[in-house]
Amino acid sequence: MTGRTHVVGAGLAGLACALALARAGRPVTLWEAAPRAGGRCRTFHDPVLDRVLDNGPHLVVGANRAVRAHARAIGGRLEPLDAAYPLRHADGTTRTVRPGVRHLAAGGRRDLAPLWRLLRAPPGAVVADCVGAAALARLWEPLCLAVLNTPPAAASARLLGRTAAVLLAGGGYAARPWVAPDGLDAALVAPAVTDLERAGAHVHFGQRITGLATTDGRVTALHARNNTCVSVGRNESVVLALPADAARALWPTVPAFHQRAIVAAHFRDAAGAAAMPPLLGLTGATGQWLFRRGDVVSVVVSAAGADLVAAPAADVAARLWTDAANALGRAATPLPPCRVVKERRATPDQTPAFATTRPGPRTTCANLFLAGDWTATGLPATLDGAVRSGWHAARLVRRNRP
Ligand SMILES: Cc1cc2nc3c(=O)[nH]c(=O)nc-3n(C[C@H](O)[C@H](O)[C@H](O)COP(=O)(O)OP(=O)(O)OC[C@H]3O[C@@H](n4cnc5c(N)ncnc54)[C@H](O)[C@@H]3O)c2cc1C
């Protein structure tokens, strides 16, 4: 009989893995520590704004085929925006970037030249080693922050080069932004849980797995809180679809990766929202992107510095509203109702060391597999990477002989 798979973690990687197995008729149990699924990609109701917010607005691009296929398969809504990225500078000037090799070549071949240096960079090189100051400011720094959540002085040159090649060479389609108009939960998470339950999977929330027991190169039990022990039979498998630090706590060969923060401030401001496109890039400001959903304007800061992360929420709100107000022609005071979300461990720091030490999905235990945005997908740590890692782990489970 086909053995059960215990998937630990109900973020996008765990959901994608569990769904792939359940659809293939495999028995699945999903263990999630939090009271709900989604992990770093989640939605909540904020009582101050009285709106449903995402922890941070997430952007998907056309090239992210896996996460878009995941949404399609569960009936979740992701919508494409105009293929152009309007950018507004702090001095009020605006320009529009339409990503794609042809466009960039027409707009300034010199900005494109670093792509080849990034692609051919030695494994230890960082983005700033390969890109001159002017091209960095115009194109590569905003791209590096958006894609790798890591500043160019620390980010892996090769990882950015590979990702940029896909985005730019694919033209408008690959770089086209997609958003979740009803929120991340409705697009990527809640319908996945419903589908799993319909397929007969056992889904346990509020169940933190605290340890693994192994014998003769196999996982034989999962330990949960309150001294609960779940035995793992000979024909059963375990997939750890956890953030890297949580996976490391259970399986110590997972490397310790430094993490980077993302800070988002959500403002309920109908007039500001009406004055902007759904997505607006900011240059020369603390915030890098403005997102609009309904009457909420969200300002996002990738690779947020320690000062911003440590600052009181009211100070963060005031600082980021200044950026939004400047860009949208709104008054700096009074501050609209605001919710600040600081995700201190948003993604790994995507350095050369990260890029070269990410582990693959297999472990030294025959029935234990790893998934998560930080595993060796070859992609940045993103939704798309998380989904692909989950699918990959599911394929290995299916091929595995007890
Ligand atoms: C603010 C923010 C903005 C982002 N923006 C973007 C974006 O624009 N585009 C993009 O593609 N990506 C973006 N990302 C990255 C994206 O959210 C992640 O790459 C993705 O969600 C990671 O999914 P995952 O399943 O690998 O991990 P996680 O989402 O971290 O899931 C792991 C799950 O494991 C659970 N867990 C932890 N420990 C245990 C345990 N011991 N037992 C049981 N369960 C446990 C956690 O509660 C969690 O639910 C952003 C992330 C953040 C935080």
The ligand as a Gaussian input file, in Angstrom:
#p B3LYP/6-31G(d) Opt

LIG

0 1
 C        6.710000      40.889000       3.341000
 C        7.108000      39.902000       2.284000
 C        7.021000      40.248000       0.950000
 C        7.360000      39.327000      -0.032000
 N        7.217000      39.684000      -1.332000
 C        7.347000      38.739000      -2.286000
 C        7.025000      39.030000      -3.635000
 O        6.649000      40.163000      -3.957000
 N        7.136000      38.042000      -4.566000
 C        7.546000      36.775000      -4.229000
 O        7.587000      35.903000      -5.105000
 N        7.905000      36.465000      -2.948000
 C        7.805000      37.417000      -1.975000
 N        8.108000      37.110000      -0.672000
 C        8.695000      35.788000      -0.378000
 C        7.624000      34.703000      -0.259000
 O        6.614000      35.093000       0.647000
 C        8.292000      33.443000       0.256000
 O        9.343000      33.098000      -0.628000
 C        7.344000      32.241000       0.351000
 O        6.125000      32.585000       0.950000
 C        8.055000      31.138000       1.156000
 O        7.209000      30.011000       1.244000
 P        7.732000      28.713000       2.000000
 O        6.632000      27.736000       1.958000
 O        9.068000      28.328000       1.484000
 O        7.988000      29.170000       3.531000
 P        6.988000      29.758000       4.615000
 O        5.981000      30.634000       3.986000
 O        7.854000      30.357000       5.680000
 O        6.224000      28.478000       5.198000
 C        6.732000      27.668000       6.223000
 C        5.601000      27.249000       7.163000
 O        6.135000      26.383000       8.165000
 C        5.504000      26.683000       9.396000
 N        6.360000      26.171000      10.483000
 C        7.507000      26.710000      10.958000
 N        8.038000      25.904000      11.896000
 C        7.214000      24.841000      12.001000
 C        7.270000      23.639000      12.779000
 N        8.290000      23.380000      13.600000
 N        6.257000      22.746000      12.649000
 C        5.209000      22.976000      11.790000
 N        5.130000      24.099000      11.017000
 C        6.137000      25.012000      11.112000
 C        5.356000      28.185000       9.361000
 O        4.364000      28.624000      10.286000
 C        4.958000      28.418000       7.900000
 O        3.564000      28.374000       7.718000
 C        7.836000      38.030000       0.333000
 C        7.944000      37.687000       1.684000
 C        7.579000      38.594000       2.651000
 C        7.673000      38.187000       4.093000

